[in-house]
């Protein structure tokens, strides 16, 4: 049973799925960071006095999105090459 699963992971279909997963992770990160930046700019325009708080929260949220995307891309590349 386990040998069948390991052999199935070496198929071209599994490589394509892994490559697609890496691409989706990159697209998702781009969309997420774009929405974070847009919302932060809108918030700063409404409340300029809260600039520092909004900026620090924006950087933290963008780092979390980027970290999750990086993790997904590393896992996809491990599936692809290992």
C-alpha positions as CSV (number, residue, x, y, z in Angstrom):
1,X,0.0,0.0,0.0
2,X,2.7,2.5,1.0
3,X,4.8,1.5,-2.0
4,X,1.9,2.3,-4.3
5,X,1.6,5.8,-2.8
6,X,5.3,6.4,-3.1
7,X,5.3,5.3,-6.7
8,X,2.3,7.4,-7.5
9,X,4.2,10.5,-6.2
10,X,6.7,10.0,-9.0
11,X,4.2,10.4,-11.8
12,X,4.2,13.5,-14.1
13,X,0.7,14.3,-12.8
14,X,2.1,14.7,-9.3
15,X,4.8,17.0,-10.6
16,X,2.2,19.1,-12.4
17,X,0.1,19.3,-9.3
18,X,3.1,20.4,-7.3
19,X,4.0,23.0,-9.8
20,X,0.4,24.3,-9.9
21,X,0.5,24.5,-6.1
22,X,3.6,26.6,-6.1
23,X,2.0,28.9,-8.7
24,X,-1.2,29.2,-6.7
25,X,0.7,30.0,-3.6
26,X,2.5,32.9,-5.3
27,X,-0.7,34.2,-6.8
28,X,-2.5,34.0,-3.5
29,X,0.3,35.9,-1.8
30,X,0.2,38.6,-4.4
31,X,-3.6,39.0,-4.0
32,X,-3.3,39.0,-0.2
33,X,-0.6,41.5,0.0
34,X,-2.4,43.7,-2.5
35,X,-5.6,43.7,-0.4
36,X,-3.6,44.4,2.7
37,X,-1.9,47.4,1.1
38,X,-5.1,48.8,-0.4
39,X,-6.9,48.5,2.9
40,X,-4.0,50.1,4.8
41,X,-4.0,53.1,2.4
42,X,-7.7,53.5,2.7
43,X,-7.4,53.4,6.5
44,X,-4.6,55.9,6.5
45,X,-6.6,58.2,4.3
46,X,-9.5,58.1,6.7
47,X,-7.4,58.4,9.9
48,X,-4.0,60.0,9.2
49,X,-3.3,60.2,12.9
50,X,-3.2,56.4,13.2
51,X,-0.5,56.0,10.6
52,X,2.1,54.3,12.8
53,X,-0.4,51.7,14.2
54,X,-1.8,50.9,10.7
55,X,1.7,50.6,9.2
56,X,2.9,48.2,11.8
57,X,-0.2,46.1,11.6
58,X,0.1,46.1,7.8
59,X,3.7,44.9,7.9
60,X,2.9,42.1,10.3
61,X,-0.1,40.9,8.2
62,X,2.0,41.0,5.0
63,X,4.8,39.0,6.7
64,X,2.3,36.4,7.8
65,X,0.8,36.1,4.3
66,X,4.3,35.9,2.8
67,X,5.4,33.3,5.3
68,X,2.4,31.1,4.5
69,X,3.0,31.4,0.8
70,X,6.6,30.6,1.2
71,X,5.8,27.5,3.2
72,X,3.3,26.3,0.5
73,X,5.9,26.9,-2.2
74,X,8.6,25.0,-0.3
75,X,6.2,22.1,0.2
76,X,5.2,22.1,-3.5
77,X,8.9,22.2,-4.6
78,X,9.7,19.3,-2.3
79,X,7.0,17.3,-3.8
80,X,8.2,18.3,-7.3
81,X,11.9,17.5,-6.8
82,X,12.1,14.9,-4.0
